Amino acid sequence: MKKGIVMEQQNEYMIVMTSDGKFHRAEKINHADIGMEVQFRTADERKVLHQWTQVLRSHYTRAAVVAIIFLLMVFPVFSWYGSNQAFAYMNIDINPSVELELNDQMQVIDMTPQNEEAEEIVSSLKDWKKKDASEVTFELIELSQAKGYVNDANQVLIGISYLKEELNQNYTEEVETFLMENATDISVATFLVPKDLRKKAIDQKASVNEMVADRIKSEEKDQTGESELSVHVEDNDREIIQSFYKEDSSEEKQEEVYDSEVKPVVPPAVNVKPQKQDAKNPAPEQAGQKRKIPGSWSEEKA
């Protein structure tokens, strides 16, 4: 017989560990407590198999086993399908403008640069697939800062649009908290974008976040707060959004002024029509030529 230490007691057998560190299924010894060294005999595997056969003969048990196997086979398929389907879109404006496509776990499954600066930043980004959107956004901000693409106020706009708004999901607070804890010297505005407003921006080939800014401006002028595609933005986020696009517009105006200053000013051409010479009134002599006056001293001298 073998000798070992009792590690576990079951109804029909016990688990024993021998001195070589191996575990054995042994015949049950009723008076053996866990931790006790005993001499044992290995359990009859045929007996254990027979017990499982008796269990599987039950119709309910067989149905349960089939259901478990089916779920184990199908669940990975559903999991893969859900993790590769678009659930929301995140539009990020730093100066580089990027749109992230997110799954139901708020992981990035696709990324679309919206301008030349964004193409450069996205090409430098590595291992972003299936990464949390907050982490990818943070990396985009860091790369933009390193390239000098962030505006003077270090402002970042993040608009999130859900494909199914009735689910009442809100990832804006989570991503804003993450960025404020990890990024320094930035002002972040996060807000929800109605899916109809995003669709309108796509149809017009316009920036989603800029259209949100235009909608805010039109609602302020309207004073009623009731528009076709209204947006709800916190006051501090509203100020950042308006400041972000005001700064862009002021820079464009400054460039226009600078261009007008450096361009040479060309005087307008003036068409001077030659005067017709009258036969009765001959043209005067050229400048510097003396005209002879009859009876003058010069004529007498000649």
C-alpha positions as a Markdown table, in Angstrom:
| # | Residue | x | y | z |
|---|---|---|---|---|
| 1 | Met | 0.0 | 0.0 | 0.0 |
| 2 | Lys | 1.0 | 3.6 | -0.6 |
| 3 | Lys | 1.5 | 6.2 | 2.0 |
| 4 | Gly | 0.4 | 9.8 | 1.7 |
| 5 | Ile | -1.3 | 12.9 | 3.2 |
| 6 | Val | -5.1 | 13.3 | 3.0 |
| 7 | Met | -5.8 | 16.5 | 1.0 |
| 8 | Glu | -9.6 | 16.2 | 0.4 |
| 9 | Gln | -12.5 | 14.1 | 1.4 |
| 10 | Gln | -15.4 | 13.3 | -0.9 |
| 11 | Asn | -18.5 | 11.1 | -0.5 |
| 12 | Glu | -17.1 | 8.1 | -2.3 |
| 13 | Tyr | -13.3 | 8.8 | -2.4 |
| 14 | Met | -10.5 | 11.0 | -1.0 |
| 15 | Ile | -7.6 | 12.8 | -2.6 |
| 16 | Val | -4.1 | 11.9 | -1.2 |
| 17 | Met | -0.7 | 13.5 | -2.0 |
| 18 | Thr | 2.3 | 11.3 | -1.9 |
| 19 | Ser | 5.9 | 12.3 | -1.0 |
| 20 | Asp | 6.8 | 12.9 | -4.6 |
| 21 | Gly | 4.1 | 15.6 | -4.9 |
| 22 | Lys | 1.6 | 13.6 | -6.9 |
| 23 | Phe | -2.1 | 13.4 | -6.2 |
| 24 | His | -4.1 | 10.2 | -6.1 |
| 25 | Arg | -7.7 | 9.3 | -6.0 |
| 26 | Ala | -7.9 | 6.8 | -3.1 |
| 27 | Glu | -10.5 | 4.6 | -1.5 |
| 28 | Lys | -12.2 | 6.6 | 1.3 |
| 29 | Ile | -11.1 | 6.1 | 4.9 |
| 30 | Asn | -13.8 | 7.4 | 7.2 |
| 31 | His | -11.7 | 8.3 | 10.2 |
| 32 | Ala | -8.9 | 10.0 | 8.1 |
| 33 | Asp | -8.9 | 13.8 | 8.6 |
| 34 | Ile | -7.4 | 16.3 | 6.2 |
| 35 | Gly | -3.7 | 16.6 | 6.8 |
| 36 | Met | -3.4 | 13.1 | 8.3 |
| 37 | Glu | -0.8 | 10.7 | 6.9 |
| 38 | Val | -2.4 | 7.4 | 5.9 |
| 39 | Gln | -1.8 | 4.3 | 4.0 |
| 40 | Phe | -4.2 | 4.0 | 1.0 |
| 41 | Arg | -5.2 | 2.2 | -2.0 |
| 42 | Thr | -6.2 | 3.9 | -5.3 |
| 43 | Ala | -9.9 | 4.0 | -6.0 |
| 44 | Asp | -11.3 | 1.7 | -8.6 |
| 45 | Glu | -11.7 | 3.9 | -11.7 |
| 46 | Arg | -14.3 | 1.6 | -13.1 |
| 47 | Lys | -16.4 | 2.2 | -10.0 |
| 48 | Val | -16.2 | 5.9 | -10.5 |
| 49 | Leu | -17.1 | 5.6 | -14.2 |
| 50 | His | -20.1 | 3.4 | -13.2 |
| 51 | Gln | -21.3 | 6.0 | -10.9 |
| 52 | Trp | -21.2 | 8.7 | -13.6 |
| 53 | Thr | -23.0 | 6.3 | -16.0 |
| 54 | Gln | -25.8 | 6.0 | -13.4 |
| 55 | Val | -26.1 | 9.7 | -13.2 |
| 56 | Leu | -26.2 | 10.2 | -17.0 |
| 57 | Arg | -29.1 | 7.7 | -17.3 |
| 58 | Ser | -31.4 | 10.4 | -15.9 |
| 59 | His | -33.3 | 12.3 | -18.6 |
| 60 | Tyr | -33.0 | 15.6 | -16.7 |
| 61 | Thr | -29.3 | 15.2 | -16.3 |
| 62 | Arg | -28.8 | 14.4 | -20.0 |
| 63 | Ala | -30.8 | 17.4 | -21.0 |
| 64 | Ala | -28.8 | 19.7 | -18.7 |
| 65 | Val | -25.5 | 18.4 | -20.1 |
| 66 | Val | -26.7 | 18.9 | -23.7 |
| 67 | Ala | -27.7 | 22.5 | -22.8 |
| 68 | Ile | -24.4 | 23.2 | -21.2 |
| 69 | Ile | -22.5 | 21.9 | -24.2 |
| 70 | Phe | -24.6 | 24.0 | -26.5 |
| 71 | Leu | -24.0 | 27.2 | -24.6 |
| 72 | Leu | -20.3 | 26.5 | -24.5 |
| 73 | Met | -20.3 | 26.2 | -28.2 |
| 74 | Val | -22.6 | 29.1 | -29.0 |
| 75 | Phe | -21.4 | 31.7 | -26.5 |
| 76 | Pro | -18.0 | 32.4 | -28.1 |
| 77 | Val | -19.7 | 33.0 | -31.4 |
| 78 | Phe | -22.1 | 35.6 | -29.8 |
| 79 | Ser | -19.1 | 37.1 | -27.9 |
| 80 | Trp | -17.1 | 37.5 | -31.1 |
| 81 | Tyr | -20.0 | 38.9 | -33.0 |
| 82 | Gly | -20.8 | 41.5 | -30.4 |
| 83 | Ser | -17.2 | 42.6 | -30.0 |
| 84 | Asn | -16.9 | 43.3 | -33.7 |
| 85 | Gln | -20.1 | 45.3 | -34.2 |
| 86 | Ala | -20.4 | 49.1 | -34.0 |
| 87 | Phe | -22.2 | 50.2 | -30.9 |
| 88 | Ala | -21.1 | 53.9 | -30.7 |
| 89 | Tyr | -19.0 | 56.5 | -32.5 |
| 90 | Met | -16.6 | 58.9 | -30.8 |
| 91 | Asn | -15.5 | 62.0 | -32.6 |
| 92 | Ile | -12.3 | 63.6 | -31.2 |
| 93 | Asp | -11.1 | 67.1 | -32.1 |
| 94 | Ile | -7.7 | 68.2 | -30.9 |
| 95 | Asn | -6.7 | 69.8 | -34.1 |
| 96 | Pro | -6.2 | 66.3 | -35.6 |
| 97 | Ser | -9.8 | 65.1 | -35.9 |
| 98 | Val | -10.4 | 61.4 | -35.5 |
| 99 | Glu | -13.5 | 59.2 | -35.4 |
| 100 | Leu | -13.4 | 56.0 | -33.4 |
| 101 | Glu | -15.8 | 53.2 | -33.9 |
| 102 | Leu | -16.6 | 51.4 | -30.7 |
| 103 | Asn | -18.1 | 48.0 | -29.8 |
| 104 | Asp | -20.5 | 47.4 | -26.8 |
| 105 | Gln | -17.5 | 47.2 | -24.5 |
| 106 | Met | -16.3 | 50.7 | -25.6 |
| 107 | Gln | -13.3 | 49.2 | -27.3 |
| 108 | Val | -12.0 | 50.6 | -30.5 |
| 109 | Ile | -12.7 | 48.4 | -33.5 |
| 110 | Asp | -12.0 | 51.0 | -36.2 |
| 111 | Met | -10.4 | 54.4 | -36.6 |
| 112 | Thr | -10.9 | 57.1 | -39.3 |
| 113 | Pro | -8.7 | 60.2 | -39.6 |
| 114 | Gln | -10.6 | 63.3 | -40.6 |
| 115 | Asn | -7.7 | 65.6 | -41.8 |
| 116 | Glu | -4.0 | 65.5 | -42.7 |
| 117 | Glu | -2.8 | 65.9 | -39.2 |
| 118 | Ala | -4.9 | 63.0 | -38.0 |
| 119 | Glu | -3.6 | 60.8 | -40.8 |
| 120 | Glu | 0.0 | 61.4 | -39.5 |
| 121 | Ile | -1.1 | 60.8 | -35.9 |
| 122 | Val | -3.1 | 57.6 | -36.6 |
| 123 | Ser | -0.2 | 56.1 | -38.7 |
| 124 | Ser | 2.1 | 56.5 | -35.6 |
| 125 | Leu | -0.4 | 54.8 | -33.3 |
| 126 | Lys | 0.3 | 51.1 | -32.5 |
| 127 | Asp | -1.8 | 48.3 | -31.0 |
| 128 | Trp | -5.1 | 50.2 | -30.8 |
| 129 | Lys | -7.4 | 47.4 | -31.9 |
| 130 | Lys | -9.8 | 46.2 | -29.2 |
| 131 | Lys | -8.2 | 48.7 | -26.8 |
| 132 | Asp | -10.4 | 50.8 | -24.4 |
| 133 | Ala | -11.4 | 54.1 | -26.0 |
| 134 | Ser | -10.2 | 56.2 | -23.1 |
| 135 | Glu | -6.7 | 54.8 | -23.4 |
| 136 | Val | -6.6 | 55.3 | -27.2 |
| 137 | Thr | -7.9 | 58.9 | -26.8 |
| 138 | Phe | -5.1 | 59.6 | -24.3 |
| 139 | Glu | -2.5 | 58.3 | -26.7 |
| 140 | Leu | -3.9 | 60.5 | -29.5 |
| 141 | Ile | -3.6 | 63.5 | -27.2 |
| 142 | Glu | 0.0 | 62.7 | -26.2 |
| 143 | Leu | 1.0 | 62.2 | -29.9 |
| 144 | Ser | -0.7 | 65.5 | -30.9 |
| 145 | Gln | 1.0 | 67.4 | -28.1 |
| 146 | Ala | 4.4 | 65.9 | -29.1 |
| 147 | Lys | 3.8 | 67.1 | -32.7 |
| 148 | Gly | 2.6 | 70.5 | -31.6 |
| 149 | Tyr | -0.9 | 70.1 | -33.0 |
| 150 | Val | -2.8 | 71.1 | -29.9 |
| 151 | Asn | -4.2 | 74.6 | -29.7 |
| 152 | Asp | -2.8 | 77.2 | -27.3 |
| 153 | Ala | -5.6 | 76.5 | -24.8 |
| 154 | Asn | -4.9 | 72.7 | -24.9 |
| 155 | Gln | -8.6 | 72.0 | -25.6 |
| 156 | Val | -10.0 | 68.6 | -26.6 |
| 157 | Leu | -13.6 | 68.0 | -27.8 |
| 158 | Ile | -15.1 | 64.5 | -27.5 |
| 159 | Gly | -18.5 | 63.8 | -28.9 |
| 160 | Ile | -20.1 | 60.4 | -28.5 |
| 161 | Ser | -23.0 | 59.1 | -30.6 |
| 162 | Tyr | -24.8 | 55.9 | -29.8 |
| 163 | Leu | -26.5 | 53.8 | -32.6 |
| 164 | Lys | -29.3 | 52.9 | -30.1 |
| 165 | Glu | -30.0 | 55.9 | -28.0 |
| 166 | Glu | -32.8 | 54.1 | -26.1 |
| 167 | Leu | -30.2 | 52.1 | -24.3 |
| 168 | Asn | -29.4 | 55.2 | -22.3 |
| 169 | Gln | -25.7 | 54.6 | -22.2 |
| 170 | Asn | -23.3 | 57.4 | -21.2 |
| 171 | Tyr | -19.5 | 56.9 | -21.6 |
| 172 | Thr | -18.7 | 60.6 | -21.5 |
| 173 | Glu | -18.1 | 60.9 | -17.8 |
| 174 | Glu | -15.9 | 57.8 | -17.7 |
| 175 | Val | -13.6 | 59.0 | -20.5 |
| 176 | Glu | -13.4 | 62.5 | -19.1 |
| 177 | Thr | -12.4 | 61.3 | -15.6 |
| 178 | Phe | -9.7 | 59.0 | -17.2 |
| 179 | Leu | -8.2 | 61.9 | -19.2 |
| 180 | Met | -8.3 | 64.4 | -16.4 |
| 181 | Glu | -6.5 | 61.9 | -14.1 |
| 182 | Asn | -3.8 | 61.0 | -16.7 |
| 183 | Ala | -3.4 | 63.9 | -19.0 |
| 184 | Thr | -2.0 | 67.3 | -17.8 |
| 185 | Asp | -2.8 | 70.8 | -18.7 |
| 186 | Ile | -5.8 | 70.0 | -20.9 |
| 187 | Ser | -9.4 | 71.2 | -21.0 |
| 188 | Val | -11.8 | 68.4 | -22.0 |
| 189 | Ala | -15.4 | 68.8 | -23.2 |
| 190 | Thr | -17.4 | 65.5 | -23.4 |
| 191 | Phe | -20.9 | 65.5 | -24.7 |
| 192 | Leu | -23.5 | 63.3 | -26.3 |
| 193 | Val | -24.3 | 63.7 | -30.0 |
| 194 | Pro | -27.8 | 62.8 | -31.2 |
| 195 | Lys | -27.5 | 60.1 | -33.9 |
| 196 | Asp | -29.7 | 62.2 | -36.2 |
| 197 | Leu | -27.4 | 65.2 | -35.9 |
| 198 | Arg | -24.4 | 62.9 | -36.6 |
| 199 | Lys | -26.2 | 61.6 | -39.7 |
| 200 | Lys | -26.9 | 65.1 | -40.9 |
| 201 | Ala | -23.2 | 66.0 | -40.5 |
| 202 | Ile | -22.2 | 63.0 | -42.5 |
| 203 | Asp | -24.7 | 63.9 | -45.3 |
| 204 | Gln | -23.3 | 67.4 | -45.4 |
| 205 | Lys | -19.7 | 66.1 | -45.2 |
| 206 | Ala | -19.2 | 68.4 | -42.1 |
| 207 | Ser | -17.5 | 67.9 | -38.8 |
| 208 | Val | -19.8 | 66.3 | -36.2 |
| 209 | Asn | -18.4 | 68.3 | -33.3 |
| 210 | Glu | -18.5 | 71.6 | -35.3 |
| 211 | Met | -22.1 | 71.0 | -36.2 |
| 212 | Val | -22.8 | 70.6 | -32.4 |
| 213 | Ala | -21.1 | 74.0 | -31.9 |
| 214 | Asp | -23.3 | 75.5 | -34.6 |
| 215 | Arg | -26.4 | 73.9 | -33.1 |
| 216 | Ile | -25.5 | 75.4 | -29.7 |
| 217 | Lys | -25.1 | 78.9 | -31.3 |
| 218 | Ser | -28.4 | 78.7 | -33.1 |
| 219 | Glu | -30.2 | 77.6 | -29.9 |
| 220 | Glu | -28.7 | 80.5 | -28.0 |
| 221 | Lys | -30.0 | 82.9 | -30.7 |
| 222 | Asp | -33.4 | 81.2 | -30.7 |
| 223 | Gln | -33.7 | 81.6 | -26.9 |
| 224 | Thr | -36.5 | 78.9 | -26.9 |
| 225 | Gly | -34.1 | 75.9 | -26.7 |
| 226 | Glu | -36.5 | 74.0 | -29.0 |
| 227 | Ser | -34.8 | 73.1 | -32.3 |
| 228 | Glu | -35.1 | 70.3 | -34.7 |
| 229 | Leu | -32.0 | 68.6 | -33.5 |
| 230 | Ser | -31.3 | 70.0 | -30.0 |
| 231 | Val | -28.2 | 69.1 | -28.0 |
| 232 | His | -27.8 | 69.1 | -24.2 |
| 233 | Val | -24.3 | 70.2 | -23.1 |
| 234 | Glu | -23.1 | 71.2 | -19.7 |
| 235 | Asp | -22.3 | 74.9 | -19.3 |
| 236 | Asn | -18.5 | 74.4 | -18.8 |
| 237 | Asp | -18.4 | 72.1 | -21.8 |
| 238 | Arg | -20.4 | 74.6 | -23.8 |
| 239 | Glu | -17.7 | 77.3 | -23.2 |
| 240 | Ile | -14.9 | 75.0 | -24.2 |
| 241 | Ile | -16.7 | 74.0 | -27.5 |
| 242 | Gln | -17.4 | 77.6 | -28.4 |
| 243 | Ser | -13.9 | 78.7 | -27.5 |
| 244 | Phe | -12.3 | 75.9 | -29.5 |
| 245 | Tyr | -14.0 | 77.0 | -32.8 |
| 246 | Lys | -13.7 | 80.7 | -32.1 |
| 247 | Glu | -9.9 | 80.3 | -31.8 |
| 248 | Asp | -9.8 | 78.4 | -35.1 |
| 249 | Ser | -11.8 | 81.2 | -36.8 |
| 250 | Ser | -9.6 | 83.9 | -35.4 |
| 251 | Glu | -6.5 | 82.1 | -36.7 |
| 252 | Glu | -8.0 | 81.9 | -40.1 |
| 253 | Lys | -8.8 | 85.7 | -40.1 |
| 254 | Gln | -5.3 | 86.4 | -39.0 |
| 255 | Glu | -3.9 | 84.4 | -41.9 |
| 256 | Glu | -6.2 | 86.3 | -44.3 |
| 257 | Val | -4.9 | 89.7 | -42.9 |
| 258 | Tyr | -1.3 | 88.5 | -43.2 |
| 259 | Asp | -1.8 | 87.4 | -46.8 |
| 260 | Ser | -3.3 | 90.8 | -47.7 |
| 261 | Glu | -0.4 | 92.6 | -46.1 |
| 262 | Val | 2.3 | 90.8 | -48.0 |
| 263 | Lys | 0.7 | 90.9 | -51.4 |
| 264 | Pro | 2.1 | 93.8 | -53.5 |
| 265 | Val | -0.3 | 96.6 | -54.3 |
| 266 | Val | -0.6 | 97.2 | -58.0 |
| 267 | Pro | -2.0 | 100.6 | -59.0 |
| 268 | Pro | -4.9 | 100.4 | -61.4 |
| 269 | Ala | -4.0 | 101.0 | -65.0 |
| 270 | Val | -5.2 | 104.4 | -66.4 |
| 271 | Asn | -5.9 | 104.7 | -70.1 |
| 272 | Val | -4.9 | 108.1 | -71.4 |
| 273 | Lys | -6.3 | 109.0 | -74.7 |
| 274 | Pro | -3.9 | 111.1 | -76.9 |
| 275 | Gln | -5.3 | 114.5 | -77.7 |
| 276 | Lys | -5.9 | 115.3 | -81.4 |
| 277 | Gln | -3.8 | 118.1 | -82.8 |
| 278 | Asp | -5.7 | 121.0 | -84.1 |
| 279 | Ala | -4.4 | 122.4 | -87.4 |
| 280 | Lys | -5.4 | 125.9 | -86.3 |
| 281 | Asn | -3.8 | 125.5 | -82.8 |
| 282 | Pro | -0.4 | 123.8 | -83.3 |
| 283 | Ala | 1.0 | 121.8 | -80.4 |
| 284 | Pro | 3.3 | 123.7 | -78.0 |
| 285 | Glu | 7.0 | 123.1 | -78.0 |
| 286 | Gln | 8.6 | 120.4 | -75.9 |
| 287 | Ala | 9.6 | 121.3 | -72.3 |
| 288 | Gly | 12.8 | 123.2 | -72.2 |
| 289 | Gln | 12.5 | 124.6 | -75.8 |
| 290 | Lys | 12.4 | 128.4 | -76.0 |
| 291 | Arg | 9.7 | 129.9 | -78.2 |
| 292 | Lys | 10.8 | 132.8 | -80.4 |
| 293 | Ile | 8.8 | 135.9 | -79.9 |
| 294 | Pro | 8.8 | 138.4 | -82.8 |
| 295 | Gly | 10.6 | 141.6 | -82.0 |
| 296 | Ser | 12.5 | 140.1 | -79.2 |
| 297 | Trp | 16.2 | 140.6 | -78.4 |
| 298 | Ser | 17.1 | 137.1 | -79.5 |
| 299 | Glu | 15.7 | 137.7 | -82.9 |
| 300 | Glu | 17.4 | 141.0 | -83.4 |
| 301 | Lys | 20.7 | 139.4 | -82.4 |
| 302 | Ala | 20.3 | 136.7 | -84.9 |
